[in-house]
Amino acid sequence: MSEIYVDTKKMRESGNEIINLVEEFKAILDAMFTRIENVPLNTKEWVGDSATLFASLANKDKVQYYNYATSLYKYGKYLVDCADYFDKTIDSVRRD
């Protein structure tokens, strides 16, 4: 009979770390896109048609970045859920 070793503690810690890093990533994305959107209208660091076009194009790419963050979050959540499932399964079949 073969044995499988799973470090559920490390799996759970890694999943939680990914989730926390995704939250930081989202905060950075929010700040970055807010800044880009404000350049041609509010801060006027760069004005004109090219600045407006840049802000518009950056705004179109925004969805891709947030989809990436969502995918990473789901992966972190998956690791935590797997660790919980493995712990529950191990406890149900453990023989002392």
MODELLER restraints for C-alpha pairs under 7 A, 6 or more apart:
rsr = mdl.restraints
at = mdl.atoms
rsr.add(forms.Gaussian(group=physical.xy_distance, feature=features.Distance(at['CA:8:A'], at['CA:83:A']), mean=4.78, stdev=0.5))
rsr.add(forms.Gaussian(group=physical.xy_distance, feature=features.Distance(at['CA:8:A'], at['CA:87:A']), mean=6.91, stdev=0.5))
rsr.add(forms.Gaussian(group=physical.xy_distance, feature=features.Distance(at['CA:11:A'], at['CA:79:A']), mean=6.04, stdev=0.5))
rsr.add(forms.Gaussian(group=physical.xy_distance, feature=features.Distance(at['CA:11:A'], at['CA:80:A']), mean=6.73, stdev=0.5))
rsr.add(forms.Gaussian(group=physical.xy_distance, feature=features.Distance(at['CA:11:A'], at['CA:83:A']), mean=6.05, stdev=0.5))
rsr.add(forms.Gaussian(group=physical.xy_distance, feature=features.Distance(at['CA:12:A'], at['CA:79:A']), mean=6.18, stdev=0.5))
rsr.add(forms.Gaussian(group=physical.xy_distance, feature=features.Distance(at['CA:12:A'], at['CA:80:A']), mean=4.63, stdev=0.5))
rsr.add(forms.Gaussian(group=physical.xy_distance, feature=features.Distance(at['CA:12:A'], at['CA:83:A']), mean=5.67, stdev=0.5))
rsr.add(forms.Gaussian(group=physical.xy_distance, feature=features.Distance(at['CA:15:A'], at['CA:76:A']), mean=3.96, stdev=0.5))
rsr.add(forms.Gaussian(group=physical.xy_distance, feature=features.Distance(at['CA:15:A'], at['CA:77:A']), mean=6.08, stdev=0.5))
rsr.add(forms.Gaussian(group=physical.xy_distance, feature=features.Distance(at['CA:15:A'], at['CA:79:A']), mean=5.01, stdev=0.5))
rsr.add(forms.Gaussian(group=physical.xy_distance, feature=features.Distance(at['CA:15:A'], at['CA:80:A']), mean=5.27, stdev=0.5))
rsr.add(forms.Gaussian(group=physical.xy_distance, feature=features.Distance(at['CA:16:A'], at['CA:76:A']), mean=6.26, stdev=0.5))
rsr.add(forms.Gaussian(group=physical.xy_distance, feature=features.Distance(at['CA:16:A'], at['CA:80:A']), mean=6.90, stdev=0.5))
rsr.add(forms.Gaussian(group=physical.xy_distance, feature=features.Distance(at['CA:18:A'], at['CA:73:A']), mean=6.80, stdev=0.5))
rsr.add(forms.Gaussian(group=physical.xy_distance, feature=features.Distance(at['CA:18:A'], at['CA:76:A']), mean=5.20, stdev=0.5))
rsr.add(forms.Gaussian(group=physical.xy_distance, feature=features.Distance(at['CA:19:A'], at['CA:73:A']), mean=5.30, stdev=0.5))
rsr.add(forms.Gaussian(group=physical.xy_distance, feature=features.Distance(at['CA:19:A'], at['CA:76:A']), mean=5.42, stdev=0.5))
rsr.add(forms.Gaussian(group=physical.xy_distance, feature=features.Distance(at['CA:22:A'], at['CA:69:A']), mean=6.02, stdev=0.5))
rsr.add(forms.Gaussian(group=physical.xy_distance, feature=features.Distance(at['CA:22:A'], at['CA:72:A']), mean=6.81, stdev=0.5))
rsr.add(forms.Gaussian(group=physical.xy_distance, feature=features.Distance(at['CA:22:A'], at['CA:73:A']), mean=6.10, stdev=0.5))
rsr.add(forms.Gaussian(group=physical.xy_distance, feature=features.Distance(at['CA:26:A'], at['CA:69:A']), mean=6.92, stdev=0.5))
rsr.add(forms.Gaussian(group=physical.xy_distance, feature=features.Distance(at['CA:36:A'], at['CA:55:A']), mean=5.85, stdev=0.5))
rsr.add(forms.Gaussian(group=physical.xy_distance, feature=features.Distance(at['CA:37:A'], at['CA:55:A']), mean=5.48, stdev=0.5))
rsr.add(forms.Gaussian(group=physical.xy_distance, feature=features.Distance(at['CA:39:A'], at['CA:45:A']), mean=5.70, stdev=0.5))
rsr.add(forms.Gaussian(group=physical.xy_distance, feature=features.Distance(at['CA:39:A'], at['CA:46:A']), mean=6.07, stdev=0.5))
rsr.add(forms.Gaussian(group=physical.xy_distance, feature=features.Distance(at['CA:40:A'], at['CA:46:A']), mean=5.68, stdev=0.5))
rsr.add(forms.Gaussian(group=physical.xy_distance, feature=features.Distance(at['CA:40:A'], at['CA:47:A']), mean=4.92, stdev=0.5))
rsr.add(forms.Gaussian(group=physical.xy_distance, feature=features.Distance(at['CA:40:A'], at['CA:51:A']), mean=5.57, stdev=0.5))
rsr.add(forms.Gaussian(group=physical.xy_distance, feature=features.Distance(at['CA:40:A'], at['CA:52:A']), mean=5.77, stdev=0.5))
